[in-house]
Amino acid sequence: MHERGEAIAPVGFFAGMPEELRVKLRGIATEKELKKGEMVFYEGDESAGFYLLLSGLIKVYKLSVEGKEQILQFIRPNETFGEVVVFSGKAYPAHAEAVQDSRVLLFPRRDFLGFIRSNPNMALVMLAILSERLRRFTLQIENLSLKEVPGRLASYFLYLSRDEGKGDAFSLEISKGQLASLLGTVPETLSRILTRMKEHGIIQVDGVRIQLLDIPTLMALAEGDKLE
């Protein structure tokens, strides 16, 4: 449990921030525990502020008129989410839900804006975070619109291996249904592609455990090659 007099760990958003400022930030935050399946916020909710995930896993997603879910991203510990509403003052543009039992810190918008006025360099940090978030969404749109499903899956596995630092063998934190939603496909199609990748010796699958056996082929698929 994080106490109010305690500094937030110097990771992610808070990396490089002096402990004194991290203590001040912790002082304006409130901690909340979420059960699996509990909503953090709904699309259209009035902005309360932005969040830091302390533990667990959060999915951010949109719903179509027909009720189809499109996952935009998964939030992992030490990552922030909901930052855009801090500056816009508008409603949350998507839903956020706990995929696992989770703990979050909420930084109220009004208090955080006051903190930035006193520490203007923090605005540059927020800009860097939002720019990185925009880069990720741009890549996701490119994957969904320009690549076939095998290429999207290959890109995601390479992302986990490199950007998430999981290495060539890792366990999926999300269900295959959630992974299919993230990739813009259906579970049946995803299962067929996983089977074909196994048959071609590109990956090995043991339950939720994935081992990447052929990185060059995955990279080629991510660049647009066909999966025969």
Number of C-alpha atoms within 10 A of each C-alpha: 6 13 12 16 12 15 19 22 16 14 12 13 17 19 13 10 15 11 16 10 15 19 17 16 20 20 17 17 20 15 18 13 16 18 14 15 15 16 15 17 18 17 16 12 13 14 21 19 23 21 21 23 21 22 17 19 21 28 22 24 20 17 13 8 7 6 8 10 15 18 21 21 16 20 21 19 17 18 16 19 21 21 21 20 18 21 12 10 14 14 17 23 19 17 20 26 22 23 23 18 15 22 21 25 19 21 23 17 19 13 14 17 18 11 17 14 11 10 11 12 10 17 15 11 15 17 13 13 18 15 12 12 15 12 12 14 14 11 12 20 13 12 21 16 11 12 19 18 22 24 24 25 23 21 23 20 27 21 14 16 18 12 11 11 11 14 15 17 17 16 13 14 15 14 12 16 15 20 19 20 19 24 24 20 18 16 16 11 13 21 14 12 16 17 15 16 23 16 11 15 13 18 21 19 15 8 8 12 12 16 18 21 17 15 16 10 17 25 16 15 21 23 15 15 15 12 16 6
